């Protein structure tokens, strides 16, 4: 499995999702590597604070990303690519090498509107790469807020994960640690693996 977390908008939970999903994959017995393509190196900083994680985190070879990811995958690893915001080039390149693409988005009108350029680029990638699996993952979810219901309606025509990542302090406090609360990301992983 090669998983790319992409969004042209920052602050939507790409790195948090990458690190939690990597931990879930390790719990499923997989060898996992997170390739940090973000210019802010959030995943690498997370790993540095954690000191030890049950998976590897490596800097992306930005000029050789496809080769790097293919090498890791061919060696038997599940690969998670954490991409930067505002980079159409890296979003497209990561999507073209992925088997699954996750687009994290906050359930607000502004965030959903800002996600549309990402989806347009991904539709173009899907036209080139048949069978590319793209799913929208709602993060910072609070079902009690009217925005949650509005987001569900607004995204009705798009492929949205059944799993939702709630707005929990546990996720904010996970930075620099091996993620421990995995229930919601385990649901995302099951949807990726089994539909």
C-alpha positions as CSV (number, residue, x, y, z in Angstrom):
1,X,0.0,0.0,0.0
2,X,1.2,3.5,-0.9
3,X,-0.8,6.1,0.8
4,X,-0.6,9.9,0.1
5,X,-2.1,12.5,2.3
6,X,-2.7,15.6,0.2
7,X,-4.3,19.0,0.4
8,X,-3.4,22.4,-1.0
9,X,-4.6,23.8,2.3
10,X,-2.5,23.6,5.5
11,X,-3.7,22.8,9.0
12,X,-6.2,20.1,8.0
13,X,-4.4,17.2,9.7
14,X,-2.2,15.6,7.1
15,X,0.8,14.9,9.4
16,X,-1.4,13.9,12.3
17,X,-3.2,11.5,10.0
18,X,0.0,10.2,8.5
19,X,1.5,9.4,11.9
20,X,-1.6,7.8,13.3
21,X,-2.2,5.7,10.2
22,X,1.4,4.5,10.2
23,X,0.9,3.4,13.8
24,X,-2.2,1.5,12.9
25,X,-0.4,-0.2,10.0
26,X,2.4,-1.3,12.3
27,X,-0.2,-2.7,14.7
28,X,-1.5,-4.7,11.7
29,X,2.0,-6.3,11.4
30,X,3.2,-4.1,8.5
31,X,6.6,-2.6,8.0
32,X,5.9,1.1,7.5
33,X,7.9,4.1,6.4
34,X,6.6,7.7,6.4
35,X,8.1,9.8,3.7
36,X,8.0,13.5,4.8
37,X,7.7,15.7,1.7
38,X,6.5,18.7,3.7
39,X,8.9,21.7,3.6
40,X,8.1,22.2,7.3
41,X,9.2,18.6,8.0
42,X,6.5,18.1,10.5
43,X,6.7,14.3,10.5
44,X,10.5,14.4,10.9
45,X,10.1,16.8,13.8
46,X,7.5,14.6,15.3
47,X,9.9,11.6,15.1
48,X,12.8,13.6,16.5
49,X,10.7,14.5,19.6
50,X,9.4,10.9,19.9
51,X,13.0,9.5,19.9
52,X,11.6,6.1,19.0
53,X,8.6,5.2,16.8
54,X,7.5,1.8,15.6
55,X,8.1,2.9,12.0
56,X,10.6,4.9,10.1
57,X,10.3,8.5,9.1
58,X,12.5,9.7,6.3
59,X,12.9,13.0,4.4
60,X,11.5,12.9,0.9
61,X,13.9,13.0,-2.1
62,X,11.8,15.8,-3.7
63,X,13.5,15.2,-7.1
64,X,13.3,11.5,-6.9
65,X,10.1,11.0,-4.9
66,X,8.6,8.3,-7.2
67,X,11.8,6.3,-7.2
68,X,12.2,6.6,-3.4
69,X,8.7,5.5,-2.7
70,X,8.8,2.6,-5.2
71,X,12.1,1.4,-3.7
72,X,10.6,1.3,-0.2
73,X,7.4,-0.3,-1.5
74,X,9.3,-2.9,-3.5
75,X,11.3,-3.7,-0.3
76,X,8.0,-4.7,1.4
77,X,7.1,-1.5,3.2
78,X,3.7,0.2,3.4
79,X,4.6,3.8,2.5
80,X,2.8,6.9,3.8
81,X,3.6,10.1,2.0
82,X,3.0,13.3,3.9
83,X,2.8,16.2,1.5
84,X,3.1,20.0,1.9
85,X,0.3,22.5,1.4
86,X,0.4,24.8,-1.6
87,X,2.4,22.5,-3.8
88,X,0.5,21.4,-6.8
89,X,3.5,19.6,-8.2
90,X,4.1,17.5,-5.1
91,X,0.4,16.8,-4.7
92,X,0.3,15.5,-8.3
93,X,3.5,13.5,-8.0
94,X,2.5,11.9,-4.7
95,X,-0.9,11.0,-6.1
96,X,0.5,9.5,-9.2
97,X,2.6,7.0,-7.2
98,X,-0.1,6.2,-4.6
99,X,-2.5,3.4,-4.4
100,X,-4.8,5.4,-2.1
101,X,-5.0,9.2,-1.7
102,X,-6.6,10.8,1.4
103,X,-7.7,14.4,1.4
104,X,-8.2,15.6,5.1
105,X,-10.6,18.5,5.4
106,X,-12.1,20.4,8.3
107,X,-15.9,20.4,8.2
108,X,-16.4,24.1,7.5
109,X,-17.6,25.9,4.5
110,X,-14.3,27.7,4.0
111,X,-12.3,24.5,4.3
112,X,-14.5,22.6,1.9
113,X,-14.4,25.5,-0.6
114,X,-10.6,25.6,-0.3
115,X,-10.5,21.8,-0.9
116,X,-12.0,22.1,-4.4
117,X,-8.8,22.9,-6.2
118,X,-7.2,19.8,-4.6
119,X,-10.1,17.6,-5.9
120,X,-9.7,19.1,-9.4
121,X,-6.1,18.1,-9.5
122,X,-6.9,14.7,-8.2
123,X,-9.6,14.2,-10.9
124,X,-6.9,15.0,-13.4
125,X,-4.6,12.4,-11.8
126,X,-7.4,9.9,-11.9
127,X,-7.9,10.5,-15.6
128,X,-4.2,9.6,-16.1
129,X,-3.9,6.8,-13.5
130,X,-6.9,4.5,-13.8
131,X,-8.1,3.0,-10.5
132,X,-6.6,5.7,-8.3
133,X,-8.5,5.6,-5.0
134,X,-9.3,9.0,-3.6
135,X,-11.2,9.6,-0.3
136,X,-12.1,12.7,1.7
137,X,-11.4,12.4,5.5
138,X,-13.3,14.8,7.7
139,X,-11.0,15.8,10.6
140,X,-11.8,18.0,13.7
141,X,-15.3,16.5,13.6
142,X,-17.9,17.4,16.1
143,X,-21.3,15.9,15.2
144,X,-23.0,18.3,17.6
145,X,-22.1,21.3,15.4
146,X,-24.4,22.3,12.5
147,X,-21.3,22.6,10.4
148,X,-20.8,18.9,10.5
149,X,-24.2,18.2,9.0
150,X,-23.7,21.0,6.4
151,X,-20.3,19.5,5.5
152,X,-21.9,16.0,5.0
153,X,-24.4,17.5,2.6
154,X,-21.9,19.7,0.8
155,X,-19.7,16.6,0.1
156,X,-22.6,14.4,-0.9
157,X,-21.3,13.7,-4.4
158,X,-17.7,13.0,-3.3
159,X,-16.1,9.8,-1.9
160,X,-16.1,10.5,1.9
161,X,-14.8,8.0,4.5
162,X,-17.5,6.7,6.8
163,X,-14.9,7.2,9.6
164,X,-14.6,10.7,11.0
165,X,-11.7,12.0,13.0
166,X,-13.2,13.8,16.0
167,X,-11.8,17.1,17.4
168,X,-10.1,15.5,20.4
169,X,-7.3,16.8,22.6
170,X,-5.7,13.4,22.3
171,X,-4.7,14.2,18.7
172,X,-3.2,17.5,19.7
173,X,-1.2,15.9,22.5
174,X,0.1,13.1,20.3
175,X,2.8,15.2,18.7
176,X,6.2,13.9,19.6
177,X,4.9,10.5,20.8
178,X,3.9,7.2,19.4
179,X,0.1,7.7,18.9
180,X,-1.9,5.7,21.4
181,X,-5.5,6.5,20.6
182,X,-6.1,4.7,17.3
183,X,-9.8,3.8,17.2
184,X,-10.9,6.3,14.5
185,X,-7.8,5.9,12.4
186,X,-8.1,2.1,12.6
187,X,-11.6,2.6,11.0
188,X,-10.0,4.6,8.2
189,X,-7.4,1.9,7.7
190,X,-10.1,-0.8,7.5
191,X,-12.0,1.2,4.9
192,X,-8.8,1.5,2.9
193,X,-8.0,-2.2,3.1
194,X,-11.5,-3.7,2.8
195,X,-13.7,-1.0,1.3
